[in-house]
């Protein structure tokens, strides 16, 4: 059902964007972050706030798109509070590694935000997702990147890459602890991008 599946997605995104607040954050910063996260969640899930989908839709979308060679998809489920995936059905090392990273993340998330319903969802771990021109997904797909002007953008929900997601809670704590020493109003309008090696995962140590 829409309510069941959307609940997981919303919780997932809340966990990614406002995973945990500490006393290092001021009340104003917390309010700003919460409002930003809520707006982001509403924006990403806009289509599915009015379009129902079921576990059958999730299964169909997964089966159809995973049959395309270039796609690397994982079908997750959280049943009775236990996280599992179909990654054991594949020999693809990238899928297995991604599944382990997300599994670790979801385990931690479910402990903080217990679910009272079973949920099912799809994650794409590749930078691109191949969708045939004549095909319309029936369920959302969590992706690390997307073209916002794509005709399928409404079906794709942004989330961090699997190589960083397992470390995100710890990194976020560091960000919160550092923020009071470097307030936004004192920062210059510049961005710094650090790319990573394509053959290794990004961790706190590297």
KOLTIKOL-979996 format. One line per field, with one value per atom (N, C-alpha, C): residue number from 1; x, y, z negated; atom name. Coordinates in pm, whole numbers, always signed. Atoms other than C-alpha are relative to their C-alpha. Layout:
i (NUM	...) .
X (X	...) .
Y (Y	...) .
Z (Z	...) .
at (CA	...) .
This chain:
i (1	1	1	2	2	2	3	3	3	4	4	4	5	5	5	6	6	6	7	7	7	8	8	8	9	9	9	10	10	10	11	11	11	12	12	12	13	13	13	14	14	14	15	15	15	16	16	16	17	17	17	18	18	18	19	19	19	20	20	20	21	21	21	22	22	22	23	23	23	24	24	24	25	25	25	26	26	26	27	27	27	28	28	28	29	29	29	30	30	30	31	31	31	32	32	32	33	33	33	34	34	34	35	35	35	36	36	36	37	37	37	38	38	38	39	39	39	40	40	40	41	41	41	42	42	42	43	43	43	44	44	44	45	45	45	46	46	46	47	47	47	48	48	48	49	49	49	50	50	50	51	51	51	52	52	52	53	53	53	54	54	54	55	55	55	56	56	56	57	57	57	58	58	58	59	59	59	60	60	60	61	61	61	62	62	62	63	63	63	64	64	64	65	65	65	66	66	66	67	67	67	68	68	68	69	69	69	70	70	70	71	71	71	72	72	72	73	73	73	74	74	74	75	75	75	76	76	76	77	77	77	78	78	78	79	79	79	80	80	80	81	81	81	82	82	82	83	83	83	84	84	84	85	85	85	86	86	86	87	87	87	88	88	88	89	89	89	90	90	90	91	91	91	92	92	92	93	93	93	94	94	94	95	95	95	96	96	96	97	97	97	98	98	98	99	99	99	100	100	100	101	101	101	102	102	102	103	103	103	104	104	104	105	105	105	106	106	106	107	107	107	108	108	108	109	109	109	110	110	110	111	111	111	112	112	112	113	113	113	114	114	114	115	115	115	116	116	116	117	117	117	118	118	118	119	119	119	120	120	120	121	121	121	122	122	122	123	123	123	124	124	124	125	125	125	126	126	126	127	127	127	128	128	128	129	129	129	130	130	130	131	131	131	132	132	132	133	133	133	134	134	134	135	135	135	136	136	136	137	137	137	138	138	138	139	139	139	140	140	140	141	141	141	142	142	142	143	143	143	144	144	144	145	145	145	146	146	146	147	147	147	148	148	148	149	149	149	150	150	150	151	151	151	152	152	152	153	153	153	154	154	154	155	155	155	156	156	156	157	157	157	158	158	158	159	159	159	160	160	160	161	161	161	162	162	162	163	163	163	164	164	164	165	165	165	166	166	166	167	167	167	168	168	168	169	169	169	170	170	170	171	171	171	172	172	172	173	173	173	174	174	174	175	175	175	176	176	176	177	177	177	178	178	178	179	179	179	180	180	180	181	181	181	182	182	182	183	183	183	184	184	184	185	185	185	186	186	186	187	187	187	188	188	188	189	189	189	190	190	190	191	191	191	192	192	192	193	193	193	194	194	194	195	195	195	196	196	196	197	197	197	198	198	198	199	199	199	200	200	200	201	201	201	202	202	202	203	203	203	204	204	204	205	205	205	206	206	206) .
X (+84	+0	+88	-74	+105	+48	-35	+99	+118	-107	+322	+133	-125	+583	+54	-43	+590	+56	-48	+639	+148	-141	+968	+86	-79	+1089	+18	-9	+1009	+95	-89	+1178	+145	-134	+1476	+63	-55	+1519	+19	-18	+1464	+129	-122	+1739	+124	-116	+1973	+28	-18	+1913	+3	-4	+1845	+13	-16	+1984	-8	-1	+2044	+50	-43	+2071	+72	-71	+2312	-14	+9	+2337	+89	-87	+2599	-78	+81	+2321	-89	+91	+2131	-142	+140	+1751	-32	+26	+1749	+55	-58	+1982	-84	+83	+1765	-127	+123	+1452	+27	-35	+1625	+24	-27	+1753	-127	+123	+1418	-90	+84	+1232	+55	-62	+1482	-25	+18	+1457	-144	+142	+1077	-33	+26	+1069	+63	-67	+1319	-78	+78	+1115	-128	+123	+794	+27	-36	+969	+32	-41	+1124	-116	+109	+805	-131	+122	+557	-92	+83	+437	-75	+59	+372	-88	+96	+176	-143	+133	-115	-15	+6	-31	+31	-17	-78	+94	-77	+164	+3	+6	+180	+128	-115	+433	+8	+2	+324	+62	-60	+419	+151	-143	+758	+66	-56	+818	+7	+2	+717	+107	-102	+935	+139	-132	+1230	+28	-21	+1185	+22	-12	+1143	+135	-121	+1438	+129	-121	+1680	+36	-28	+1650	+87	-87	+1839	+143	-136	+2210	+71	-73	+2335	-48	+56	+2112	+49	-37	+2225	-96	+106	+1924	+1	+15	+1867	-143	+135	+1524	+11	-7	+1508	-139	+123	+1242	+32	-10	+1194	-129	+115	+960	+17	-4	+881	+127	-116	+1167	+133	-125	+1426	+27	-40	+1617	+57	-56	+1688	-6	-1	+1760	+19	-17	+1788	+144	-138	+2163	+67	-59	+2238	-29	+37	+2081	+95	-89	+2366	+146	-145	+2738	+71	-58	+2789	+58	-61	+3040	-45	+45	+2917	-136	+133	+2561	+12	-18	+2676	+57	-62	+2896	-99	+100	+2619	-107	+102	+2368	+48	-54	+2596	+4	-5	+2642	-138	+136	+2271	-62	+52	+2190	+44	-54	+2414	-72	+67	+2253	-144	+140	+1895	-15	+4	+1966	+7	-17	+2083	-123	+114	+1791	-124	+119	+1523	+5	-12	+1660	-40	+36	+1613	-144	+137	+1284	-71	+66	+1101	-122	+112	+853	-111	+112	+507	-68	+53	+448	+116	-100	+636	+12	-23	+792	+91	-75	+941	+42	-48	+1156	+119	-106	+1415	+108	-113	+1761	+84	-93	+1972	+136	-131	+2345	+92	-84	+2478	-32	+18	+2523	-112	+108	+2276	-95	+101	+1957	-63	+55	+1847	-148	+144	+1471	-43	+43	+1325	-96	+84	+1150	-149	+141	+821	-44	+29	+834	-28	+33	+674	+7	-6	+777	-132	+121	+495	+32	-43	+699	+124	-120	+970	+128	-132	+1339	+95	-97	+1600	+130	-116	+1899	+104	-104	+2234	+8	-3	+2187	-112	+104	+1930	+1	+24	+1852	-139	+128	+1579	-97	+87	+1447	-37	+35	+1413	-149	+143	+1057	-27	+16	+1120	+44	-55	+1254	-95	+96	+933	+0	-7	+993	+131	-134	+1352	+19	-18	+1426	+147	-143	+1773	+39	-58	+1983	+150	-145	+2360	+42	-58	+2577	+32	-22	+2626	+141	-136	+2999	+17	-9	+2928	-107	+114	+2596	+29	-26	+2734	+80	-80	+2970	-73	+67	+2714	-34	+34	+2592	+120	-118	+2947	+47	-41	+3034	-94	+98	+2713	+25	-34	+2810	+117	-115	+3141	-44	+50	+2957	-71	+74	+2726	+93	-92	+3015	+84	-84	+3207	-79	+81	+2919	+8	-5	+2926	+128	-128	+3292	+12	-4	+3227	-142	+139	+2879	-12	+21	+2730	+22	-10	+2721	+146	-141	+3104	+71	-63	+3166	-7	-1	+3255	-81	+84	+3046	+84	-81	+3267	-34	+21	+3227	+126	-118	+3503	-46	+40	+3451	+122	-107	+3670	-52	+42	+3629	+72	-62	+3709	+45	-42	+3880	-120	+116	+3632	+11	-18	+3778	-1	-1	+3756	-113	+105	+3496	+56	-40	+3507	-32	+19	+3558	+60	-56	+3656	+154	-146	+4015	+67	-65	+4074	-62) .
Y (-119	+0	+125	-127	+359	+41	-46	+440	-78	+85	+146	+29	-19	+193	+141	-138	+571	+28	-19	+553	-35	+38	+369	+104	-95	+612	+130	-124	+915	-18	+27	+760	-10	+15	+669	+135	-131	+1023	+85	-72	+1169	-46	+52	+940	+49	-48	+1056	+147	-144	+1429	+59	-48	+1476	-121	+130	+1152	+10	-12	+1273	+139	-131	+1608	-15	+1	+1678	+136	-127	+1952	+108	-98	+2120	+91	-80	+2248	+95	-95	+2561	-33	+25	+2558	+50	-56	+2781	-89	+89	+2548	-126	+120	+2249	+27	-35	+2424	+16	-20	+2526	-132	+131	+2174	-82	+78	+2017	+49	-55	+2253	-35	+34	+2194	-147	+144	+1815	-32	+24	+1821	+43	-48	+2028	-92	+91	+1795	-131	+123	+1490	+19	-27	+1647	+13	-18	+1741	-134	+128	+1398	-98	+99	+1204	+57	-70	+1447	-90	+82	+1201	-107	+113	+919	+41	-47	+1135	-12	+12	+1097	-123	+121	+773	-122	+119	+441	-101	+113	+152	-107	+113	-191	-82	+90	-467	-64	+57	-617	+97	-101	-291	+7	+1	-293	-120	+121	-651	+10	-12	-577	+96	-97	-267	-59	+62	-456	-105	+108	-760	+54	-56	-549	+70	-81	-316	-76	+78	-566	-96	+85	-770	+70	-77	-491	-7	+31	-572	+114	-112	-223	+39	-40	-186	-88	+74	-285	+40	-29	-300	-98	+85	-435	+17	-5	-523	-28	+11	-460	-21	+7	-546	+6	-1	-479	-62	+78	-742	-34	+22	-759	+58	-70	-516	-55	+61	-733	+38	-46	-604	-116	+102	-834	+49	-35	-815	-125	+114	-1036	-9	-6	-970	-137	+135	-1335	-75	+65	-1420	+36	-47	-1258	-26	+13	-1303	+132	-131	-934	+59	-48	-807	+141	-136	-446	-2	+11	-546	-54	+58	-757	+104	-102	-476	+111	-105	-218	-49	+57	-447	-1	+2	-487	+139	-137	-110	+50	-45	-34	-80	+85	-328	+54	-57	-180	+129	-128	+160	-20	+22	+31	-63	+60	-183	+109	-109	+129	+90	-90	+333	-58	+64	+83	-4	-2	+71	+136	-134	+449	+35	-29	+462	-131	+131	+129	+15	-1	+49	-90	+82	-79	-70	+67	-204	-59	+57	-421	+88	-88	-228	-66	+57	-311	+113	-109	-91	-44	+29	-81	+107	-92	+75	-30	+12	+139	+48	-38	+147	+57	-56	+258	+148	-144	+621	+30	-18	+576	-119	+105	+376	-4	+14	+243	-36	+24	+272	+14	-8	+191	+116	-114	+476	-29	+34	+290	-62	+63	+180	+105	-89	+346	-79	+71	+230	+16	-9	+160	+21	-19	+204	+88	-86	+448	-81	+63	+366	+100	-85	+508	-3	-9	+632	+98	-94	+809	+126	-117	+1049	-12	+2	+1151	+132	-121	+1401	+51	-51	+1623	+29	-24	+1691	-129	+128	+1320	-27	+32	+1197	-98	+97	+938	+55	-58	+1180	-16	+9	+1160	-137	+134	+788	-26	+19	+837	+90	-74	+941	+2	-13	+1076	-41	+38	+930	-18	+14	+908	-136	+119	+651	-103	+105	+316	+3	-5	+384	+99	-98	+668	-19	+1	+581	-68	+69	+341	+86	-88	+614	+130	-128	+895	+39	-41	+887	+58	-48	+932	+134	-124	+1201	+113	-102	+1387	+53	-44	+1396	+98	-90	+1556	+136	-125	+1817	+82	-71	+1906	+56	-45	+1931	+120	-106	+2163	+126	-115	+2391	+121	-119	+2614	+82	-69	+2699	+73	-60	+2791	+30	-31	+2950	+41	-26	+2989	+146	-141	+3368	+46	-35	+3371	-70	+76	+3142	+77	-62	+3252	-87	+71	+3154	-82	+91	+2874	-144	+144	+2500	-74	+82	+2240	-143	+138	+1903	-90	+98	+1608	-130	+126	+1312	-116	+119	+960	-96	+104	+665	-87	+79	+465	-146	+141	+137	-25	+22	+196	+79	-68	+297	+121	-116	+632	-26	+18	+603	+119	-108	+835	+1	+11	+708	+46	-36	+783	+126) .
Z (+0	+0	+0	-6	+56	-137	+134	-314	-55	+53	-402	+67	-72	-132	-15	+11	-149	-139	+136	-525	-10	+3	-479	+70	-77	-215	-76	+76	-428	-118	+113	-732	+47	-56	-514	+27	-33	-389	-125	+126	-736	-66	+60	-859	+69	-74	-584	-25	+4	-617	-141	+140	-991	-91	+65	-1127	-152	+145	-1480	-37	+48	-1659	-133	+127	-1940	-66	+73	-2200	+61	-65	-1982	+93	-92	-1755	-76	+60	-1844	+42	-34	-1841	+140	-132	-1532	+111	-100	-1343	+18	-7	-1429	+81	-71	-1304	+149	-140	-982	+71	-58	-915	+16	-6	-994	+112	-106	-763	+138	-128	-483	+33	-22	-528	+37	-30	-531	+142	-136	-213	+105	-92	-47	+14	-1	-143	+82	-73	-11	+150	-140	+313	+67	-58	+372	+14	+2	+291	+54	-43	+455	+81	-88	+720	-78	+71	+474	-117	+100	+236	+53	-59	+479	+90	-82	+663	-86	+83	+486	+68	-50	+522	-108	+91	+363	+8	-6	+296	+139	-135	+629	+100	-88	+801	-19	+29	+627	+66	-59	+738	+153	-146	+1099	+50	-41	+1125	-14	+20	+980	+107	-97	+1206	+141	-135	+1520	+21	-19	+1464	-32	+31	+1311	+115	-114	+1630	+104	-89	+1810	-53	+44	+1797	-72	+56	+1714	-141	+128	+1408	-114	+120	+1060	-112	+95	+831	-116	+117	+483	-51	+56	+347	-150	+146	-29	-58	+76	-280	-149	+145	-648	-52	+44	-790	-147	+145	-1160	-62	+54	-1223	+45	-47	-1044	+145	-132	-741	+81	-88	-446	+144	-142	-74	+82	-91	+230	+51	-50	+266	+1	+1	+188	+128	-125	+524	+114	-108	+718	-36	+20	+765	+25	-27	+845	-129	+124	+585	-39	+29	+617	-70	+62	+532	-142	+134	+238	-96	+85	+103	-34	+23	+147	-97	+88	-20	-144	+136	-322	-62	+50	-353	-38	+30	-332	-114	+107	-558	-136	+124	-827	-34	+22	-781	-45	+35	-792	-138	+135	-1099	-106	+95	-1280	+0	-13	-1148	-66	+56	-1248	-152	+146	-1601	-56	+45	-1628	+32	-44	-1438	+30	-21	-1490	+92	-94	-1211	-53	+44	-1295	+118	-119	-938	+79	-89	-690	+124	-115	-401	+102	-111	-61	+92	-82	+163	+85	-97	+443	-9	-3	+445	+124	-112	+755	-48	+51	+680	+108	-107	+1020	+19	-21	+1121	+99	-96	+1405	-6	-1	+1439	+139	-135	+1778	-8	-6	+1832	+144	-141	+2176	+23	-34	+2354	-16	+3	+2361	-134	+130	+1995	-107	+111	+1694	-131	+129	+1343	-76	+82	+1100	-147	+138	+781	-2	+7	+662	-8	+5	+692	-66	+68	+454	+79	-88	+657	-56	+46	+594	+87	-88	+889	+103	-103	+1149	+76	-77	+1423	-38	+47	+1283	+115	-114	+1635	+73	-59	+1711	-17	+13	+1779	-114	+108	+1506	-135	+122	+1244	-119	+109	+1041	-68	+57	+986	-75	+57	+865	-121	+125	+506	-37	+25	+429	-142	+129	+147	+22	-15	+79	+57	-58	+254	-109	+100	+82	-59	+53	+42	-114	+109	-199	-106	+90	-361	-134	+125	-623	-98	+85	-752	-34	+12	-735	-143	+138	-1100	-75	+71	-1231	+58	-64	-976	-40	+35	-1058	-140	+136	-1426	+3	-14	-1324	+52	-57	-1117	-107	+103	-1404	-107	+102	-1648	+48	-57	-1414	+32	-41	-1311	-92	+87	-1624	+14	-13	-1556	+135	-133	-1192	+47	-36	-1168	+147	-141	-821	+38	-35	-837	+13	-10	-863	+116	-108	-566	+131	-132	-215	+97	-94	+86	+97	-81	+213	-36	+23	+252	+41	-31	+250	+21	-30	+415	-6	+5	+324	+57	-60	+557	-66	+57	+452	+107	-93	+615	+36	-43	+820	-44	+36	+694	-150	+145	+320	-66	+74	+64	-76	+78	-111	-146	+145	-487	-73	+79	-768	+4	+3	-750	+130	-126	-380	+65) .
at (N	CA	C	N	CA	C	N	CA	C	N	CA	C	N	CA	C	N	CA	C	N	CA	C	N	CA	C	N	CA	C	N	CA	C	N	CA	C	N	CA	C	N	CA	C	N	CA	C	N	CA	C	N	CA	C	N	CA	C	N	CA	C	N	CA	C	N	CA	C	N	CA	C	N	CA	C	N	CA	C	N	CA	C	N	CA	C	N	CA	C	N	CA	C	N	CA	C	N	CA	C	N	CA	C	N	CA	C	N	CA	C	N	CA	C	N	CA	C	N	CA	C	N	CA	C	N	CA	C	N	CA	C	N	CA	C	N	CA	C	N	CA	C	N	CA	C	N	CA	C	N	CA	C	N	CA	C	N	CA	C	N	CA	C	N	CA	C	N	CA	C	N	CA	C	N	CA	C	N	CA	C	N	CA	C	N	CA	C	N	CA	C	N	CA	C	N	CA	C	N	CA	C	N	CA	C	N	CA	C	N	CA	C	N	CA	C	N	CA	C	N	CA	C	N	CA	C	N	CA	C	N	CA	C	N	CA	C	N	CA	C	N	CA	C	N	CA	C	N	CA	C	N	CA	C	N	CA	C	N	CA	C	N	CA	C	N	CA	C	N	CA	C	N	CA	C	N	CA	C	N	CA	C	N	CA	C	N	CA	C	N	CA	C	N	CA	C	N	CA	C	N	CA	C	N	CA	C	N	CA	C	N	CA	C	N	CA	C	N	CA	C	N	CA	C	N	CA	C	N	CA	C	N	CA	C	N	CA	C	N	CA	C	N	CA	C	N	CA	C	N	CA	C	N	CA	C	N	CA	C	N	CA	C	N	CA	C	N	CA	C	N	CA	C	N	CA	C	N	CA	C	N	CA	C	N	CA	C	N	CA	C	N	CA	C	N	CA	C	N	CA	C	N	CA	C	N	CA	C	N	CA	C	N	CA	C	N	CA	C	N	CA	C	N	CA	C	N	CA	C	N	CA	C	N	CA	C	N	CA	C	N	CA	C	N	CA	C	N	CA	C	N	CA	C	N	CA	C	N	CA	C	N	CA	C	N	CA	C	N	CA	C	N	CA	C	N	CA	C	N	CA	C	N	CA	C	N	CA	C	N	CA	C	N	CA	C	N	CA	C	N	CA	C	N	CA	C	N	CA	C	N	CA	C	N	CA	C	N	CA	C	N	CA	C	N	CA	C	N	CA	C	N	CA	C	N	CA	C	N	CA	C	N	CA	C	N	CA	C	N	CA	C	N	CA	C	N	CA	C	N	CA	C	N	CA	C	N	CA	C	N	CA	C	N	CA	C	N	CA	C	N	CA	C	N	CA	C	N	CA	C	N	CA	C	N	CA	C	N	CA	C	N	CA	C	N	CA	C	N	CA	C	N	CA	C	N	CA	C	N	CA	C	N	CA	C	N	CA	C	N	CA	C	N	CA	C	N	CA	C	N	CA	C	N	CA	C	N	CA	C	N	CA	C	N	CA	C	N	CA	C	N	CA	C	N	CA	C	N	CA	C	N	CA	C	N	CA	C	N	CA	C	N	CA	C	N	CA	C	N	CA	C	N	CA	C	N	CA	C	N	CA	C	N	CA	C	N	CA	C	N	CA	C	N	CA	C	N	CA	C) .
